[in-house]
Amino acid sequence: MKGIRCLNCDHMVYEKFCPNCGQKGDTKRIDWHFLFHDIPHSILHLDKGFLYTAKKLFRNPGAAAREFLDGKRIRHFRPLAYVIILGIVMTLGVNTEGIEPGSVRMKAEVHDQDFEVSGETITYVLGKYYAFLVIACIPFYALIAWALNRKERNFVEVFTGFLLIFGHTTWFGIGLIIIRLVDNEIIENIGAGLWLGGIFIYSMWGLIGMFTRFPLWRRVLNAILTFSIGFIIAGFALLVALFYYGQMAGH
C-alpha cells in the first residue's frame, strides 16, 4: 500500500489518520468548506487548541499562520471560530464596562449634510462588533495581499491567515478595556495609543512572516502596501457604516 507524508508531523500514513499525531492523512489545501465547516463543534471544545493557537500567535503570528496553512492543524483551533470567540469576549467586556454611545462629538460633512458621530459611539461600535468588523475588513486586505503573493497562496489561504493574525489583535482591544477600568484619562490615552500602535506593529509582523517566496525587503514592501491600501479602503467602508449607524441611532 502506498503511503503519504503527514503534513503535521511528517510521519508516513497508510490509513485514514496518522498513527503518530492523529491528524487526517488526506489533509488538503484550505478552501471555503474547510473555513466554515464544524464551527459549532469548535466553539463547544475550547479546551482543544484555543490556548495553543493563542500562544503560537503571540510568539510569532506569521509563522503560526504559515504553519496552519501548510497543514500542521491538529493542535490548532479553527480560525473563524477563534475570531468569533474573541469577539464575544470583547463584546462582554464592553457591556460590562458600560460604554454607551454619546459624549464627545465629532462633526463632518457627507453628501452636503452635517452629521455627528461621538468618540464614545466609535468605541462602542468597535468594541461591540469587533469580530464582525475584523471579518468584514479582512477581504480588502486579503485581496491586496493575494494579488501581491498569488503564486505562493490562493485567496482562501490568504483570507484564513488574515483571520488568525487580524483576529488575534482582539487581545489588544481586551487589554484596552482592562486599562479603561482604571478610570484615569492619561492612562486611558496612553492605552489607546498602545492599542493602535500594537495592532499596526503586530499586523505588519504577521504579514511579513506569513509569506516566504520573496526576500525580506520585498515582503516588507508588500506588507506596507497591503496594510496601507487595505486600511484606506476598509477605513472608508467603516466610516460609511458609522455614518449610517449614527443616522439610525439619531432617529
N, C-alpha and C positions, 0 to 999 in steps of 0.2 A: 504493500500500500504506500502510495506516495504521500509524504508529509509536507507540511508548510511550517514556516517560521512564525512563532507567536510574536506579534508586534509589541507586546508589553514586556516580555522577558527574554525573547529570542530563543526560547526552547522549542524543540521540534514537536509538532502537534499532528497526531494521526486520528484523533477523534473530534467530536464537536467542540469540546472545551480543552484548554491547555491543562495538562496534568500537573504543571508546576505552579501556575498562578491563578488558574480558574477562568481566565478571560476566554471569550468565544474565539475559536480558531479562524472563523471566517470574517474577522473584523474588516470592515470596508471603509472606504473614504466617507467623510461626513456628508450627508445630504439633508433635505428638509424633513424627511421621515424620521431620521435619527434625532434631529433637533427638537421636534415636538412630541416624540414618542415617549410614553411612560412618565410624563411629568407628575401625575398624582402619586405614582409609586415612589418617585424620588423625594417628593415633599414629605411623604409619610415615613421615610427612612433616613432621617437626618444624621443618624449615627454612622452611616456608611458613606464616607467620602467627603462630607461637608468640611470638616476641620482640616482634612488632608489637603483639599483643594485650596482652602483659605491660606494654609501655611505655605504651600508652594507658590501661590500668587504674591504673598508678602515678600518672599525671599527673592523671586525673580519672575516677574509677570510674563516676559517674553518667552523664557524657557519653559514655563509651566504651560502656556498656551500651545507652544510648539510641540511639547511632549504629548499633550492631549490630541492634537491634530494628527500626529504621526502614529497614533494607535495605542499609546500607553494609557488606557482609560479605566482599567479595572478598579483602581483605587480612587478615581476622581468622581466628583459629583456632577450631575447634569448641568451644563452651563445655564440654560434658560431657567431651570428651577432654582439655581444658585442666585441669579439676579432677582427673581421674584421673592424669594425668602428674605434676602437682604432688604429689598424694598418694603416688605411688610414690617420688618423690624424698625426701619427708619420712620415709616408712617406711624407706628405705635409711639415712637419717641416724640414725633411732632405733636401728636394728640395729647400725650402725657405732659409735655412741656406747656401746652396751652397756647401755641402760636395760632393767631387768628388773623384773617385779612383786616387791614386797617393801618393806622399810624402814618409815617412819613410819606408824603405824596410826591410822585414824580410825574411831570407833565410832558406830553409830546403831541405831535400832530400826525394824524394818519387820515388820508383822504380829506384833507382840509377840515378835520374835526378834532377839537381838543378832547383828550381823554386823560384820565388819571389812573395810574397803577401804583399802589403803595409798595414800599420796601417790604413790609410785613406780608403783603399778598404774594410777592415773589418768593419769599422764604417759605411761606405756607404751601404754595403750589409745588415748588421744587422739592420740599420735604415730603409732602403727602403723596405726590405722584412721581417720585424719583425713578422708581423701577420702570414705570411706563415711559417716562421721558428718555431714559437711557436706551430702552429697546426701540423707541421711535426715532431717536437720533442716530443710532448705530448704522442703519443702511446708508446714510450720507457719507459717513467716514469710511465704511467698508467698501463702498463703490469706488471711492478715490484710491484707497489702498490696493484694491484688487486691480484696478487699471494700471497701477504702477508696478504690481508684482504678479500679474496674471499668469506668467509662465511657471510660477512656483506654487500657487494655491488657487483653487477655484473659489467662486464668490461665497458659497455657503461656508467653506472653511474659514475664510477671512471674517465673515459675519460671526461665526462661532468663537473665533479667537478674540474678537472685539467684545463679545458678550462677557467673556471671562475677565478681560482686562478692564473694560469700562464699568462692568457691573461691580467689580471689586472696589472701585472708587467710592461705592456707597459707604464703605467703612470710614472714609474721611468725613462724610456727612453725619454719620452716627457719632463720631468724635466731636464734631462741631456742636451737636445737640447737647452732649455732655458738658462741653465748655460753657454753653449758654446757661447752664444751671447755676453757674457761679454768680450770675446777675451783676456783672461788672462790665461797663461799657468798653473800657480799654481792653480788658481781656477778651471780650467778645469780638472786638475789631481785629485784634491780633489773631484770634482763632479763625475768623473769616478769611484773613489773608493767607494763613497757613493752609486752610481748606482749599482755596483756589490754586495756590502755588503747588500744593501737594498733588492735586488732581492733574495739573499740567505736567509736572515732572514725572509722576508715576506713569501717565499715559504715554509720554514720549519714550520713557524707558521701555515700556512694554512693546510699543510699535517697532522700535529699533531692534529689539531682541526676537520678535516673532518671525522675522524673515531672515534668511541666511544667504540668499543667492548672490546678492551684491556686496561689494566691500563696505566697510563701516561708513565711510564718508557719504556713499550713495544712500545707505539705509537711513542715515541721519537726515539727509536732504529729503528723502521720500516721507519720513515721519513728520518733518516740519510742514511739507506741502499738504500731507493728509490732514494733520491737525488744524492748520490754518484755514484751508478751504472748507473743510468739514465744519469747523467752528462758525465760519461766516454763514454757511447755508443753514446749518442746524440752529444757529443763534437767531437768524431771521425768522425761521419757522416757529421758534419758541416765542419770540416777541409777538408774532401774529396771534399765536394761541393765547398768550397772556392778555393781549388786547381784547380778544373776544371773550375771554374769561372775565376780564374787568367789566366789559359791557354787560354781560349777563348777570354778574354779581350786583351791578348798579340798578338793575330793574327789580 
